[in-house]
Amino acid sequence: MKKTGYAQTAHQTGRIAKMRLRQMKIAEATDCSMEELEQMKEELARTISKYINIGNHDIHLYLKRGKKATILVSTVTLPSSLGDEAPEIMKRSS
Amino acid sequence: MSEVIVVTSGKGGVGKTTVCANIGSGLALLGNKVVLIDTDIGLRNLDVVMGLENRIIYNLVDVVEGSCRIKQALIKDKRCEGLFLLPSAQTKDKSAVTPEQMKKLTDTLRDEFDFILLDCPAGIEQGFRNAIAGAEHAVVVTTPEVSSIRDADRVIGLLEAAGITKKELLINRIRPELVRRGDMMSLEDIGEILEIPMIGAFTDHEEIVIAGNSGEPVAGRDDSLGQAFMEVCRRLMGEEIPVTIPEDKKHLFGRIRSILNRK
C-alpha cells in the first residue's frame, strides 16, 4: 500500500485526548472519581438491562452546560438501533 | 458603546499576551480607540510584545494607588492611531491591586475608549480575579493540548460563575498535519468539549516569533496571519465571518515539498 504520510496512527491520539477530556470534565463537575463514574454506568446498565437488553458499553455519560445549570446526561444506545449489529436475542424478540 | 474584554486562558504560555497585543492593534486599525491593560503584576510582558518597554514611566499600580493620573501612565503607540497601553508594575505582586480597584479603573476608562482589553495572568488566583472584575466579555485562549483545554474549561466555569456570559474561544498553535492524521484534536473537537463559540484559530506560526523579537504586532499585515487577526477583530465588532485557519506559508511549502519527495 502506498504511504501517504497522513495515514492513521495506531491509536489516533486525538480521539484519546478528546475522550480523556470528556471523562475529566464529568469527574470534575460531579466530584466523582473515574472509578465511581464507571460504577455508576455499571449500575445504570444493570438496572436498565432488567427491561432492555443492553450492556455496559451501551451507557454513555456526558455533560450539558445550560445557562443556569450543568446537567449530567446519560444515554442508552438501543441494540435495535444498530441494525445488523444488534445482538441476536434482540432480533429474535422483535 | 465601550466594551471591556479580558483575554484569559488558565494555563500559561498559550499566547494570551500575543493575542491581546494583536487584537488591540487590529481594533485600533479598524478605527477604534483602544487601551490594552497588562494585569500581570510582577511579570509584565505586554509592553515587550508591543515594543513599548522603553517608554514606561508610570504603571497600573501607580494609577490605582493614586500616585499618578491615568493619562500620565498611558503610553500612546505612535505606529497605530488610537492605541494605548497601560503597563503593569514589575516590582510589586498581585495583591497590590484589588478587583474593586480594577473595576473602578475600567469603568473610568469606558468614557474615553471603545475597547478596553485586559491581558490576564496565568492561573486562577488574585491576578485572574483582578483581571476579570471589570470585564463583560472574555476571549479564552487555548492550544489543542489536553492540559490547556482542561484549564480553559475550568476558566470558562469561573467566568460563568463571575457573571461573564459573553465568552469566546480562540484556538492557538494548531498543527494541521497532526489534525489530519488524527493525532491532534480538531477545531470541532475542541469546540465540542468547551461549548463556547469560536472567534479565531491560528496555526503554530513562525511569523509570530519573528515579529515578537522586534516588538511588532502582526495584525493588519498583508499576509494570511495579519488578515486572520483582523478577522478576529471584525468578529469582536459583531461581523459574522466564518472561522478558518490561516496556513503558515513555510509549513505549506514544506508539506508540498514532502509530498513531492515521496513520489
HADDOCK unambig.tbl for C-alpha pairs under 7 A between the chains (distance, minus, plus):
assign (segid A and resid 6 and name CA) (segid B and resid 180 and name CA) 6.53 0.50 0.50
assign (segid A and resid 6 and name CA) (segid B and resid 181 and name CA) 4.90 0.50 0.50
assign (segid A and resid 7 and name CA) (segid B and resid 181 and name CA) 5.92 0.50 0.50
assign (segid A and resid 8 and name CA) (segid B and resid 181 and name CA) 5.22 0.50 0.50
assign (segid A and resid 8 and name CA) (segid B and resid 182 and name CA) 6.34 0.50 0.50
assign (segid A and resid 12 and name CA) (segid B and resid 182 and name CA) 4.88 0.50 0.50
assign (segid A and resid 12 and name CA) (segid B and resid 183 and name CA) 5.31 0.50 0.50
assign (segid A and resid 13 and name CA) (segid B and resid 182 and name CA) 6.53 0.50 0.50
assign (segid A and resid 13 and name CA) (segid B and resid 183 and name CA) 4.72 0.50 0.50
assign (segid A and resid 13 and name CA) (segid B and resid 184 and name CA) 6.84 0.50 0.50
assign (segid A and resid 14 and name CA) (segid B and resid 182 and name CA) 5.36 0.50 0.50
assign (segid A and resid 14 and name CA) (segid B and resid 183 and name CA) 4.40 0.50 0.50
assign (segid A and resid 14 and name CA) (segid B and resid 184 and name CA) 4.35 0.50 0.50
assign (segid A and resid 14 and name CA) (segid B and resid 185 and name CA) 4.70 0.50 0.50
assign (segid A and resid 15 and name CA) (segid B and resid 185 and name CA) 7.00 0.50 0.50
assign (segid A and resid 17 and name CA) (segid B and resid 146 and name CA) 6.13 0.50 0.50
assign (segid A and resid 18 and name CA) (segid B and resid 185 and name CA) 6.90 0.50 0.50
assign (segid A and resid 18 and name CA) (segid B and resid 189 and name CA) 6.92 0.50 0.50
assign (segid A and resid 21 and name CA) (segid B and resid 146 and name CA) 6.66 0.50 0.50
assign (segid A and resid 21 and name CA) (segid B and resid 150 and name CA) 6.74 0.50 0.50
assign (segid A and resid 22 and name CA) (segid B and resid 193 and name CA) 6.81 0.50 0.50
